């Protein structure tokens, strides 16, 4: 072991039990759930109504933040108990519900107001009442039951966001209904009817009305698909037609959603709330909970593999935990740059909705089936997902990524251009977020075209996407869109997935930039780990023909090869004056790697210019079995701009 390896292995605390769990059986998953619950005992308030995990703030009050700490772990605890597994700490959460809903208790949670974070936490509480009532409802006194009724009902006459939040009120009422308690059936019915207006077809729902397109993990695992499936199971007798409709939507959605997963179990990070981590695979758990058999090739063994491989991948990310065993804000390591203003230290426990299958016994076919690999030979290499405006790609060497145009967050979200506006998102090379607002190194334009009109001090990237559409040319799907970062600047972009079998590791982006002002430009490939294996220092220039790792930049190309794989970028337009460079991205900007480099093309535009950029992006992840032997040949086999697009470039 060299000094760098020793430093990397050095830890402030022993590995979390989660990181040592094989995660292959129901017992393994139950133990994993317990290992997340156990450290929270230290964070309970005296009356158990609040749980504190950390000290950073949010846009909402501290009480609501600590209600998250109490309520969100119920996504795991409730199925654990419903499935017959004992947990001696359950009484802490029961006591917390009793005292948190008691208006005479000093730890009363407070009744809900308009657009109140407490509304979100009412959802796991309602779910818990529905499936773990033996522990959370039946032992309560009549007065305690009335308190729970009153607290949950306090949201029924309040304003809620016109988004997935409406499902939270549905579950508050559903949890009461399952216990023959007082609830608002009219409110429940109206909410479900309204939520159905978000449906767009083929299993996909928008996270809100038709005035914008936002179809991220909230459309699936975090909220809408997930809660539709839980509803389908819990309301199958009282609302059988809708229950079957929601099951059918899941069957359609699953055939698209599987395209976001790679053979290693990773899902493609995209959109907001990435600190919810393995909640990204919650959809597969909800499929199990609702007992939905999916179309081929998604057998129970395949679904089992999709969920458990994802959990196992997260078990290889030890830095998601604080030294005390509690989760931190971040993705693969502690990181508040990526956090939203609604992410409290307790928020990451939304991840526990992945544990829904624990409600089912070992005899269920999900648990009893042999785990199967991802059926890559039965899945398309290129898939057009018209509703989220994604083209997913699965290369021969196993790189799973998507091309994106057309989505945007409907409110001012931090780093929204990074979470929704980039051209490509990868499971192996996750996206980066800006760390500041000064110089390109802080903006980090991975898979983005960044433009500056102030000599490189501040930069704009694609945020609002205009005129997005999917076209087909020569049997190849293309994403076409525009952006207008200033009133006198327009960029039209064509995103082309790989077509040539000899250039399968590349995708192409063509931009037509028309500007009324002088601009600097910078366009990046995928961000990649940027340190030497021997000593951990930043990679330096190497000979592409013989070197094993390093960086390369020349007049029209840039490349980085590291332990994470190989990533590069090339200008295909011969008349272009863009030059290759290696951007030393700001530390902690990337979701997975704290130290990254970014192969980048840089160029200037003059006021009045109309210029074409033709960009080819190369990527082979280290998970490709023979990547070290094959990356040079792949890098040498450059793609070309198709004839139909070249003709447009020449004509203008």
Helices and strands as residue ranges (DSSP letters): H 3-9, G 17-20, H 26-38, G 39-43, H 62-71, H 74-82, H 90-100, H 118-131, H 133-136, H 142-153, H 166-177, H 185-195, G 196-198, E 199-201, E 204-205, H 224-234, H 240-257, G 258-260, G 274-281, H 282-289, H 300-315, G 318-320, G 347-359, H 365-368, G 376-378, E 382-385, E 390-394, E 400-404, H 416-419, E 424-426, H 440-443, E 449-452, E 466-473, E 476-486, E 489-496, G 501-503, E 506-515, E 519-524, E 528-529, E 550-554, E 557-562, E 565-571, E 579-584, E 596-605, E 610-621, H 627-636, H 643-651
